[in-house]
Amino acid sequence: MSGWTSGGSGRLHSPRSLEAVSKPSGDCERVAKPAQSRAEPSRENAVQLSREALIKAYRDMVTIRRFEERVQEEFSKGGIPGFVHLYAGEEAAAVGVCSHLGPRDYIASTHRGHGHSIAKGCDVTLMMQELFAKKGGLCGGKGGSMHIADLDRGMLGANGIVGGGPPLVIGAALTAKTLGRGTVAVSFTGDGGSNQGTTFEAMNMAVVLKLPAIFVFENNQYGEGTGVGYAVGSRDIAGRAAGFGLPAVKVSGDDFFAVHEAAAEAVERARNGGGPSAIEVDTCRFYGHHSGDAQLYRGKDEVRQLRDKRDCLKNFRRRVGEAALLEMAELDAVESEVAARIDRVVEIARSAAPPTEADLLTDVYVSY
């Protein structure tokens, strides 16, 4: 398992990016001895992917970015009701993980779930209609942004409850193990959700029952407006997961290839009966907690600097360009194709019909 090392306690860390090591005594220390810096990771893990896989990964990440940018624009115009929590800036986490999943694998998401949904294969046309509260949406226009779901794609749902996803993943993973399906279940959780009791219980049960579950903690540095340094004890989410007995690794969220590699090993472990894993993704969001967030808790130039230095799309382009794996013209064509597609999706959503009064009484009870 290249990239993971283990001690007698079963705690793992990665030599790539930032490391999190938990000592057997329970004390935690931050170590700063990465094999390579975040800005210059190895070329090997990029070369291992085919041209087709590279283009698909870029297309998926660009689709998430353009989808979120248009959602912000349409929300600002009053076309989208409620609040939206945008995923722009974190695309490498969702795509890096979901690129290893099939339609029979499950994921559970958060209130910031558009990116996970797209990465898992949900139809962006139906998603946009859902956000516009239209009848043709994935959930009939009733779920909206925070409760969007698509069980046919293995997307158990975004969740307005912080820490609500991990228990769902335990159920899906337990089902997979009991029925011998060979599938895995992935929980996407934020740094805020990592503090919830439901998350702790889920990690413990996953280890006790040796379930094919993967806990992906997207640490975007803020739980709403509270910095992770204030809210997360030890500031080490991966190390805390290791304390439950989970193989845990921390990777850079602006490096798609680091996420992809860590996820590959975690998924392989789960499929082969090796039990659960945890991945902490050190990432950042380019928008506020929600669309109306003034972000007064951030530094004056913080977002500009993040967009300049930690944009996973820019870093992807640079990596594949330097390695001569793809031409920039190919990536530019993907950008144009996706932009045109999202434009069409928005027009469809605007003109779609809303739910009728009769639709209010449907989907209340499940029919078996």
Buried (B, 14 or more C-beta within 10 A) or exposed (E): BEBBBEEEEBBBBBBBBBBBBBEEEEEBEEEEEBEEEBEEBBEEBBBEBEEEEBBBBBBBBBBBBBBBBBBBEBBEEEBBEEBBBBBBBBBBBBBBBBBBBEEEBBBBBBBBBBBBBBBBBBBBBBBBBBBBBBBBBBBBBBBBBBBBBBEEBBBBBBBBBBBBBBBBBBBBBBBBBEEEBBBBBBBBBBBBBBBBEBBBBBBBBBBEBBBBBBBBBBBBBBBBEBBBEEBBEBBBBBBBBBBBBBBBBBBBBBBBBBBBBBBBBBBBBBBEEBBBBBBBBBBBBBBBBBBEBEBEBBEEEEBEEBBEEBBBBEBBBEBBEEEEBBEEEBBEEBBEEBBEBBEEBBEBBEEBEEBEEEEEEEEEEEEE
